[in-house]
Amino acid sequence: MFVEFSSLSEEAKVWVYPSSRKFYPQEIDGLKEKLHHFVEEWKPEDTDFKVSFELKYNRFIIFSVEEGSVLTNADIDKQVAFILQLQKEYEVELLDKMNVCFKQGEFIQYKDVKEFKKLLKNKSVSAKTIVFDNLVQTKVELENYWEVPITESWYSRFL
């Protein structure tokens, strides 16, 4: 059952899918409609299943499931199949977790790790640059550790 993201507990499980590009304004309403339809139909037989989604910065698709909800491998496969469908439809990459997303001024950049290391070396980004740790696993981690300076992330090993 779809619930408001804010109503989920801090322990709710999250999955973050960074898009290789920002979704265009004309794509947003349709994308949100598809996301809402997916979460409504993900596990309709499970009345205790509480799920939500957010689209942050028109670039990150975030699913969250209330802690305690039972997810099988088949349920996770449904989510991945849905994301693969979105990748194809919108011609974006959503499953590559090894690319780096970071803020550069008011823009969010998406670079592969090799390119990101070059930017660090050339001082195009600094230790204070805000990066997105898309490997966070709970809502509390999303709220506190998703957008952090490089020095506070696992990317700090590249400094």
C-alpha positions as CSV (number, residue, x, y, z in Angstrom):
1,M,0.0,0.0,0.0
2,F,1.3,3.4,-0.9
3,V,1.9,5.8,2.0
4,E,3.5,9.2,2.2
5,F,7.3,9.0,2.4
6,S,7.3,11.2,5.5
7,S,5.1,8.6,7.4
8,L,7.7,5.8,7.1
9,S,9.9,5.1,10.1
10,E,13.6,5.9,10.2
11,E,14.3,2.2,9.9
12,A,12.4,1.9,6.6
13,K,14.6,0.3,3.9
14,V,15.5,2.5,0.9
15,W,16.9,2.0,-2.6
16,V,18.3,4.9,-4.5
17,Y,18.5,4.8,-8.3
18,P,20.6,7.8,-9.7
19,S,19.7,8.7,-13.2
20,S,22.5,9.4,-15.7
21,R,20.7,12.6,-16.6
22,K,18.1,14.9,-15.1
23,F,14.5,13.9,-16.1
24,Y,13.1,16.6,-18.4
25,P,10.2,18.7,-17.1
26,Q,7.8,17.1,-19.6
27,E,8.7,13.7,-18.3
28,I,8.2,14.3,-14.6
29,D,4.4,13.9,-14.3
30,G,4.4,10.7,-16.4
31,L,7.3,9.3,-14.4
32,K,5.7,10.0,-11.1
33,E,2.5,8.3,-12.3
34,K,4.5,5.2,-13.3
35,L,6.3,5.1,-10.0
36,H,3.0,5.5,-8.1
37,H,1.4,2.7,-10.2
38,F,4.4,0.4,-9.6
39,V,4.4,0.8,-5.8
40,E,0.6,0.3,-5.7
41,E,0.9,-2.9,-7.7
42,W,4.2,-4.2,-6.2
43,K,2.6,-6.4,-3.5
44,P,-1.2,-5.8,-3.6
45,E,-2.0,-9.0,-1.8
46,D,0.0,-7.9,1.3
47,T,-2.1,-5.4,3.3
48,D,0.7,-4.8,5.8
49,F,3.1,-3.8,3.0
50,K,3.8,0.0,3.3
51,V,5.8,1.5,0.5
52,S,6.6,5.0,-0.9
53,F,8.8,6.7,-3.4
54,E,10.4,10.1,-4.0
55,L,11.9,11.7,-7.0
56,K,14.7,14.0,-5.7
57,Y,16.2,16.7,-7.8
58,N,14.4,15.3,-10.8
59,R,17.3,12.8,-10.9
60,F,17.1,10.2,-8.1
61,I,14.4,7.6,-7.8
62,I,14.1,6.5,-4.2
63,F,11.9,3.6,-3.1
64,S,11.2,3.0,0.6
65,V,9.6,0.1,2.3
66,E,8.6,0.1,6.0
67,E,10.9,-2.0,8.2
68,G,9.3,-5.3,9.0
69,S,7.6,-5.7,5.6
70,V,8.5,-9.0,4.0
71,L,10.3,-8.8,0.7
72,T,11.3,-11.9,-1.3
73,N,13.8,-12.2,-4.0
74,A,10.9,-12.2,-6.5
75,D,9.7,-8.9,-5.0
76,I,13.2,-7.4,-5.5
77,D,13.3,-8.8,-9.0
78,K,10.0,-7.0,-9.8
79,Q,11.6,-3.7,-8.6
80,V,14.7,-4.3,-10.8
81,A,12.6,-5.2,-13.8
82,F,10.6,-2.0,-13.3
83,I,13.8,0.0,-13.2
84,L,15.1,-1.7,-16.3
85,Q,11.9,-0.8,-18.1
86,L,12.3,2.9,-17.0
87,Q,15.9,2.9,-18.3
88,K,14.8,1.7,-21.7
89,E,11.8,4.0,-21.9
90,Y,13.6,7.2,-20.7
91,E,17.0,6.3,-22.2
92,V,18.8,6.7,-18.9
93,E,21.1,4.6,-16.8
94,L,19.6,3.9,-13.3
95,L,21.4,0.8,-12.1
96,D,25.1,1.8,-12.2
97,K,25.8,2.4,-8.5
98,M,29.5,2.9,-9.2
99,N,29.1,6.3,-10.9
100,V,29.6,9.3,-8.7
101,C,26.8,11.9,-8.3
102,F,27.9,15.2,-6.8
103,K,26.9,18.9,-6.6
104,Q,28.7,21.4,-8.7
105,G,27.1,24.7,-7.9
106,E,23.4,24.4,-8.4
107,F,23.9,21.4,-10.7
108,I,24.2,17.7,-10.0
109,Q,26.8,15.9,-12.0
110,Y,27.0,12.2,-12.8
111,K,30.5,10.9,-13.7
112,D,32.2,7.5,-13.7
113,V,34.7,6.9,-10.9
114,K,37.7,7.3,-13.3
115,E,36.5,10.7,-14.4
116,F,35.7,11.8,-10.9
117,K,39.2,10.9,-9.8
118,K,40.6,13.1,-12.6
119,L,38.3,16.0,-11.4
120,L,39.8,15.6,-7.9
121,K,43.3,15.5,-9.2
122,N,42.7,18.6,-11.3
123,K,41.1,20.3,-8.3
124,S,37.8,20.7,-10.2
125,V,36.1,19.2,-7.1
126,S,37.4,19.5,-3.5
127,A,37.1,17.7,-0.2
128,K,34.1,20.0,0.5
129,T,32.2,19.0,-2.6
130,I,28.9,17.4,-1.7
131,V,28.5,13.8,-3.0
132,F,25.5,11.5,-2.9
133,D,26.1,8.2,-1.2
134,N,23.5,6.1,-3.2
135,L,24.4,3.0,-1.1
136,V,22.5,4.2,1.9
137,Q,20.1,1.5,3.2
138,T,17.6,3.1,5.6
139,K,15.5,6.3,5.7
140,V,17.6,7.7,8.6
141,E,20.8,7.1,6.5
142,L,19.1,8.8,3.5
143,E,18.2,11.8,5.7
144,N,21.6,12.1,7.4
145,Y,24.3,10.6,5.2
146,W,23.1,10.7,1.6
147,E,24.3,14.2,0.8
148,V,27.6,14.7,2.5
149,P,31.0,16.3,1.8
150,I,33.5,14.0,0.2
151,T,35.5,13.8,3.5
152,E,32.4,12.2,5.2
153,S,31.8,9.6,2.5
154,W,33.3,6.5,1.2
155,Y,34.7,8.6,-1.7
156,S,37.1,10.1,0.7
157,R,39.6,7.3,-0.1
158,F,40.1,9.1,-3.5
159,L,41.4,12.2,-1.8
